[in-house]
Amino acid sequence: MAVWAAAAGGTFLALAGLAVLGLLWPSTPGHRLIDWIADCLPKDGHGISLAAAFTTALVLTAGALALRLAIPRIIRTVRERREHRDMLDVVAGDLSGVPDVRVLEHPMPLVYCLPARERPIVVTTGALDRLEPAEVEAVLAHERAHLRQRHHLVLMLVDALQAAIPWLGTLRLAHTTLPGLLELAADDSAVRSHGKAPLVGALRKLAITSCSAGALAVNPATVQIAHLRVARLCSPQAVPLRNARPLSWIAIAAAVGVPAALATAGILMLPLPC
């Protein structure tokens, strides 16, 4: 999960660095955006290179289009979450003795979390009727792990980046891979505090959704994902690869450090505007 986040961050740094260098590198007179802003038109007697002007316009257009695709996606996600919270304020009640859980009267067994300041975890009455007390605690630990680790922010950021740059394979794969990895991370957190048996029992009884990018609802693929999670929890613990963690940290450092270093070096090579 950390490697995927580093890959997405390094990709963003690389694209931002290319955009900055493309706008500011003085390949021909009048090409640098700084020159255009300072002087409006070049005063050195040379004409503006048509290719340089086209490149500048292309980079600016691409950046504006990416923002036009990403920002509405974030706004829509935030609005859907707010509308969902407003709906729950009307139809859901509080769970006695548990300060961060609210109860929704519905026969469908469902547990999910919705980022909110008060009572961010929602449990239906159908879930409470089916689950044993230990299973309830395990499921709540799973949802609290989502909230504590800010998984909703990770998914919202990846969703916005994938919308802004849909042609980039790295972000497309991150968009489809990270939600499942976040589920596994929350499972591991719940297992550490409550053991495997209660969580496996709950997964076999419930349709459990996670902190998705937008407002939360029952996903048709939830049951299939739950089966995969149960199979993972019930399988014998795999032998970890030797040196896997150090290699992961090296990959993270390279994914973020290399594009950041190259972009910084390129920007430092730019001549001062005055």
Secondary structure, DSSP 8 states (H G I E B T S, - for coil): -HHHHHHHHHHHHHHHHHHHHHHH--SSTT-SHHHHHHHSS--SS----HHHHHHHHHHHHHHHHHHHHHHHHHHHHHHHHHHHHHHHHHHEEE-TT-TTEEEE--SS-EEEE---SS--EEEEHHHHHH--HHHHHHHHHHHHHHHHTTHHHHHHHHHHHHHHSTT-HHHHHHHHHHHHHHHHHHHHHHHHHH-HHHHHHHHHH-EE----SSS----TTHHHHHHHHHHHHHS------TTHHHHHHHHHHHHHHHHHHHHHHHHHTS----
